[in-house]
Amino acid sequence: MTRDDGLDGAPAAVARVVVIATGGTIASISDPGGAAVARRTAAQLLGSAGYGDVEVEGRDVLNLGSYLFGHRELRVIAEAVAAALARDEVTGVVVSHGTDTMEETAFLLDLVHDGDKPVVLTGAQRAADQPDSDGPRNLREAIAVAASPGARGCGAVISFAGRIFSPGRTRKHHTVAAEPYRTADGGPIGRIGASGVVITALPVRPAPLARPGPRFDGTRVDIVTVHPGADAALARAAVRTGAEAVVLAGTGVGNANHALLEWVSEAVAAGTVVGLSTRVAEGPVVPTYGNAGGADLVRAGALSMGALPLYHARLLLALLISEGVAVTEPTIAPYV
Ligand SMILES: NC(=O)C[C@H](N)C(=O)O
């Protein structure tokens, strides 16, 4: 099957999109106890209706809620995406995915994406067996984005409820809303509406990193949250149990307290990477305060993760460490 692209009269190859199914609510149906469990396959998600002039093929890679994913699952998805993208006849790839940790997978896929073909993650907030499930619409839109020439060069994106997001600063910001994603200090880079896929902004993306190798699976990077009364017990336990880096989710612009400041000095001296992030949903880390605030933490050797969201920061450190990259201010500068 061919279609005329209308540009030079030559028939263009038909758009072909590979849908990689990984589970999530988009694939979930009620079990006998009434709990939603990922069960539906790629073929079941795609159905038999067809997707206009886009040829679509499904591939089952995982079938789990994304709350169950570890680094291994993220690596397996990255490998499946790369294999699909490597096929000349493939225009773009869709990954159907649970919404809980889609921000991490999308960020990883974006970090390692080194071509122009679109990679589009989508999911659903209402299970596949709900009469008002948003899955079919989200999937249809994601396929349209993956097939769209306009989405080329945007890297990996999240397509959800008619909006397209670049993952670099995008997080799930609402547990149940039909539009669960928001880009911190930014907005969607495009929309899907009556006139099709419209890209309104091109994301700025750093040079691609190498895809994670098997070492990524066991690379432990933990998050320790700062709160009134927090001590260093959890941070110490993280290192004791194998964490190669710890991200501090500081208060405000990235502050902690004297117990954690003392730990940062000891941990950095012993070779642990300490990233300084914030527990606040939006806005960058700005090392400002003394008396165990962010300025002191950075002086003690913590690395400011800048405007990179908390869970993105954790993932970036895990990827860099697993690749044997020395994590320093200059090596993380392009991402934060
Ligand atoms: N809406 C969802 O997909 C949430 C689901 N629990 C998941 O992340 O797999």
The ligand as an SDF file (V2000), in Angstrom:
LIG
                    3D

  9  8  0  0  0  0  0  0  0  0999 V2000
   -2.9930    4.9290   35.0490 N   0  0  0  0  0  0  0  0  0  0  0  0
   -2.0650    3.9890   35.1630 C   0  0  0  0  0  0  0  0  0  0  0  0
   -1.6190    3.4540   34.1810 O   0  0  0  0  0  0  0  0  0  0  0  0
   -1.5860    3.6590   36.5080 C   0  0  0  0  0  0  0  0  0  0  0  0
   -1.1740    2.2390   36.6230 C   0  0  0  0  0  0  0  0  0  0  0  0
   -1.2830    1.8240   37.9440 N   0  0  0  0  0  0  0  0  0  0  0  0
    0.2530    2.0130   36.1060 C   0  0  0  0  0  0  0  0  0  0  0  0
    1.1020    2.8430   36.1990 O   0  0  0  0  0  0  0  0  0  0  0  0
    0.4910    0.9730   35.5870 O   0  0  0  0  0  0  0  0  0  0  0  0
  1  2  1  0
  2  3  2  0
  2  4  1  0
  4  5  1  0
  5  6  1  0
  5  7  1  0
  7  8  2  0
  7  9  1  0
M  END
$$$$
